[in-house]
């Protein structure tokens, strides 16, 4: 079953969605997106916790 993460679900006003077969795949996409679109060198720990909780089956 595919997994999904949406920026809006972690409180960010952004339409980005990451979809993949594993949490690791989603996290790679999220890290790239955070850097390219939100200017983050890394995802802060408090946001990372929200991201992990927001990843769910589609």
Order of alpha helices (4+ residues) and beta strands (2+ residues): beta-beta-alpha-alpha-beta
